[in-house]
Amino acid sequence: MALQIESGQTILFIGDSITDCGRRATERPLGNGYVKLFADLVAIREPEKQITIINKGIGGDRVTGMQNRWTDDVMRHHPDWLSI
């Protein structure tokens, strides 16, 4: 089954430590968790698609933290798809 995400689109992941998974340290920019696994799966299954994947997870974050950074971390990227 093909992904519904089309070439040229952006998917942004935002959340807490499960999303972060080191994306702000040694495992930049996607981390070493499910966001990286998703990116690898897309690259293997549909290598012709040019999809931008952005990880904005922050370990220990809460909904109020995401609310405070929503404009900078989500809206300015104009994602076609969003995973919270």
N, CA, C and O of each residue as an XYZ file, in Angstrom:
336
protein
N       0.844     -1.185      0.000
C       0.000      0.000      0.000
C       0.888      1.246      0.000
O       1.775      1.377      0.844
N       0.658      2.134     -0.917
C       1.441      3.363     -1.043
C       1.036      4.374      0.026
O      -0.109      4.406      0.478
N       1.988      5.183      0.407
C       1.703      6.263      1.341
C       0.824      7.312      0.690
O       0.916      7.549     -0.514
N      -0.021      7.934      1.479
C      -0.841      9.020      0.962
C      -0.054     10.326      0.896
O      -0.490     11.287      0.263
N       1.100     10.359      1.546
C       1.953     11.535      1.499
C       2.561     11.613      0.108
O       3.121     10.637     -0.391
N       2.450     12.770     -0.508
C       2.932     12.945     -1.879
C       4.308     13.597     -1.891
O       4.701     14.281     -0.946
N       5.019     13.371     -2.968
C       6.324     13.988     -3.144
C       6.185     15.507     -3.033
O       5.242     16.097     -3.561
N       7.130     16.121     -2.346
C       7.099     17.563     -2.161
C       6.385     18.006     -0.897
O       6.410     19.187     -0.552
N       5.747     17.070     -0.201
C       5.025     17.434      1.018
C       5.935     17.331      2.246
O       7.009     16.732      2.207
N       5.461     17.937      3.331
C       6.187     17.952      4.592
C       5.327     17.301      5.670
O       4.132     17.575      5.782
N       5.960     16.430      6.463
C       5.303     15.884      7.643
C       6.115     16.308      8.849
O       7.336     16.156      8.873
N       5.437     16.836      9.841
C       6.082     17.328     11.044
C       5.595     16.508     12.228
O       4.396     16.284     12.394
N       6.539     16.065     13.047
C       6.242     15.319     14.263
C       6.546     16.230     15.448
O       7.610     16.846     15.498
N       5.617     16.319     16.404
C       5.817     17.131     17.599
C       5.319     16.329     18.798
O       4.312     15.624     18.716
N       6.033     16.448     19.901
C       5.636     15.706     21.087
C       6.689     15.804     22.179
O       7.422     16.788     22.273
N       6.748     14.758     23.006
C       7.664     14.749     24.143
C       8.876     13.862     23.854
O       9.314     13.763     22.707
N       9.417     13.219     24.891
C      10.647     12.439     24.738
C      10.515     11.279     23.767
O      11.501     10.897     23.137
N       9.326     10.709     23.630
C       9.131      9.600     22.698
C       9.343     10.084     21.264
O       9.792      9.321     20.407
N       9.025     11.330     21.009
C       9.243     11.924     19.693
C      10.684     12.435     19.579
O      11.333     12.229     18.554
N      11.175     13.084     20.603
C      12.516     13.677     20.614
C      13.595     12.632     20.320
O      14.287     12.736     19.307
N      13.745     11.656     21.161
C      14.712     10.542     21.007
C      16.091     10.994     20.545
O      16.681     10.380     19.656
N      16.605     12.059     21.138
C      17.959     12.511     20.841
C      18.091     13.423     19.637
O      19.206     13.674     19.180
N      16.990     13.922     19.115
C      17.058     14.732     17.895
C      17.771     16.068     18.094
O      18.161     16.711     17.119
N      17.946     16.492     19.346
C      18.650     17.752     19.615
C      20.077     17.512     20.091
O      20.773     18.456     20.466
N      20.517     16.263     20.078
C      21.865     15.924     20.540
C      22.603     15.160     19.441
O      22.680     15.616     18.301
N      23.129     14.026     19.785
C      23.962     13.266     18.854
C      23.188     12.644     17.707
O      23.784     12.293     16.688
N      21.895     12.499     17.841
C      21.085     11.842     16.805
C      20.323     12.835     15.937
O      19.245     12.505     15.443
N      20.851     14.045     15.735
C      20.153     15.063     14.963
C      19.962     14.650     13.520
O      20.745     13.836     13.032
N      19.020     15.133     12.841
C      17.914     15.985     13.281
C      16.641     15.192     13.591
O      15.665     15.766     14.073
N      16.638     13.878     13.321
C      15.399     13.108     13.487
C      15.340     12.299     14.768
O      14.276     11.784     15.112
N      16.446     12.170     15.484
C      16.485     11.316     16.654
C      16.710      9.868     16.246
O      16.974      9.573     15.080
N      16.602      8.966     17.218
C      16.794      7.553     16.917
C      15.572      6.717     17.278
O      15.686      5.529     17.579
N      14.413      7.343     17.247
C      13.165      6.670     17.590
C      12.244      6.492     16.400
O      12.688      6.286     15.271
N      10.944      6.577     16.677
C       9.955      6.276     15.645
C       9.984      7.254     14.469
O       9.623      6.867     13.358
N      10.398      8.501     14.673
C      10.474      9.449     13.560
C      11.553      8.990     12.571
O      11.337      9.020     11.360
N      12.697      8.572     13.079
C      13.774      8.059     12.224
C      13.340      6.771     11.531
O      13.621      6.574     10.349
N      12.657      5.895     12.264
C      12.166      4.659     11.649
C      11.190      4.956     10.519
O      11.227      4.305      9.475
N      10.318      5.937     10.726
C       9.378      6.335      9.686
C      10.128      6.853      8.461
O       9.821      6.466      7.334
N      11.105      7.723      8.681
C      11.884      8.281      7.571
C      12.605      7.177      6.803
O      12.641      7.197      5.573
N      13.175      6.218      7.521
C      13.863      5.105      6.869
C      12.887      4.248      6.067
O      13.201      3.818      4.957
N      11.718      4.005      6.624
C      10.709      3.203      5.926
C      10.270      3.882      4.624
O      10.146      3.231      3.587
N      10.039      5.185      4.690
C       9.652      5.927      3.486
C      10.761      5.844      2.440
O      10.490      5.632      1.258
N      12.000      6.010      2.871
C      13.132      5.973      1.935
C      13.263      4.610      1.266
O      13.642      4.526      0.098
N      12.956      3.552      1.992
C      13.067      2.195      1.448
C      11.874      1.855      0.557
O      12.041      1.317     -0.538
N      10.672      2.171      1.033
C       9.457      1.776      0.300
C       9.162      2.639     -0.909
O       8.684      2.147     -1.931
N       9.447      3.931     -0.793
C       9.101      4.856     -1.875
C      10.234      5.867     -2.082
O      10.064      7.061     -1.832
N      11.391      5.375     -2.541
C      12.567      6.247     -2.651
C      12.396      7.401     -3.642
O      13.132      8.385     -3.574
N      11.446      7.289     -4.549
C      11.240      8.360     -5.524
C      10.555      9.577     -4.923
O      10.606     10.663     -5.500
N       9.921      9.407     -3.779
C       9.222     10.530     -3.147
C      10.209     11.411     -2.393
O      11.046     10.931     -1.630
N      10.088     12.684     -2.625
C      10.896     13.682     -1.928
C      10.031     14.280     -0.823
O       9.302     15.246     -1.047
N      10.117     13.705      0.357
C       9.303     14.122      1.499
C      10.199     14.765      2.550
O      11.242     14.214      2.900
N       9.803     15.911      3.046
C      10.522     16.566      4.134
C       9.933     16.080      5.451
O       8.724     16.153      5.671
N      10.803     15.586      6.321
C      10.382     15.096      7.630
C      11.060     15.948      8.683
O      12.284     16.085      8.695
N      10.254     16.522      9.572
C      10.755     17.414     10.612
C      10.360     16.846     11.973
O       9.208     16.471     12.190
N      11.327     16.790     12.880
C      11.071     16.340     14.244
C      11.204     17.526     15.181
O      12.268     18.140     15.258
N      10.142     17.851     15.890
C      10.144     18.946     16.853
C       9.804     18.453     18.264
O       9.279     19.212     19.079
N      10.103     17.188     18.545
C       9.867     16.649     19.878
C      10.832     17.240     20.888
O      11.981     17.536     20.559
N      10.365     17.413     22.114
C      11.197     17.876     23.218
C      10.878     17.019     24.433
O       9.748     17.000     24.922
N      11.904     16.304     24.914
C      11.729     15.460     26.083
C      11.197     16.248     27.276
O      11.684     17.342     27.565
N      10.204     15.701     27.966
C       9.611     16.349     29.127
C       8.566     17.397     28.800
O       7.998     18.005     29.707
N       8.306     17.617     27.536
C       7.341     18.639     27.140
C       5.923     18.224     27.500
O       5.621     17.038     27.629
N       5.072     19.202     27.657
C       3.660     18.996     27.941
C       2.841     19.775     26.914
O       3.392     20.534     26.117
N       1.551     19.586     26.940
C       0.671     20.284     25.999
C       0.854     21.796     26.113
O       0.850     22.490     25.096
N       1.013     22.314     27.319
C       1.195     23.760     27.481
C       2.508     24.221     26.838
O       2.572     25.323     26.292
N       3.539     23.399     26.896
C       4.798     23.732     26.241
C       4.646     23.766     24.743
O       5.154     24.666     24.074
N       3.934     22.766     24.211
C       3.696     22.749     22.766
C       2.872     23.953     22.340
O       3.106     24.525     21.275
N       1.913     24.337     23.163
C       1.091     25.504     22.849
C       1.968     26.754     22.754
O       1.779     27.583     21.864
N       2.915     26.884     23.662
C       3.785     28.067     23.668
C       4.734     28.118     22.478
O       5.151     29.204     22.073
N       5.079     26.977     21.914
C       6.014     26.962     20.782
C       5.352     26.600     19.458
O       6.043     26.351     18.471
N       4.039     26.569     19.426
C       3.289     26.139     18.246
C       3.624     26.966     17.002
O       3.849     26.403     15.931
N       3.658     28.279     17.131
C       3.922     29.135     15.977
C       5.309     28.872     15.401
O       5.456     28.700     14.191
N       6.323     28.838     16.259
C       7.700     28.643     15.787
C       7.969     27.217     15.323
O       8.623     27.014     14.300
N       7.480     26.237     16.053
C       7.833     24.848     15.767
C       6.898     24.152     14.780
O       7.268     23.132     14.200
N       5.701     24.684     14.583
C       4.772     24.024     13.661
C       4.359     24.957     12.526
O       4.649     24.679     11.363
N       3.699     26.039     12.845
C       3.080     26.895     11.826
C       4.083     27.460     10.819
O       3.764     27.560      9.634
N       5.264     27.824     11.252
C       6.227     28.426     10.319
C       6.731     27.440      9.276
O       7.279     27.852      8.253
N       6.554     26.137      9.520
C       6.983     25.117      8.561
C       5.885     24.758      7.557
O       6.159     24.100      6.554
N       4.653     25.181      7.815
C       3.520     24.900      6.928
C       3.441     23.413      6.551
O       3.429     23.073      5.368
N       3.388     22.527      7.560
C       3.361     21.101      7.227
C       2.061     20.691      6.529
O       0.987     21.225      6.806
N       2.194     19.738      5.627
C       1.021     19.147      4.985
C       0.409     18.090      5.888
O      -0.794     17.835      5.834
N       1.238     17.482      6.714
C       0.830     16.420      7.641
C       1.435     16.735      9.000
O       2.535     17.280      9.092
N       0.702     16.383     10.056
C       1.159     16.657     11.417
C       0.889     15.453     12.290
O      -0.211     14.901     12.284
N       1.897     15.048     13.040
C       1.749     13.959     14.013
C       2.032     14.528     15.400
O       3.109     15.066     15.654
N       1.053     14.404     16.289
C       1.197     14.904     17.655
C       1.233     13.725     18.595
O       1.350     13.906     19.807
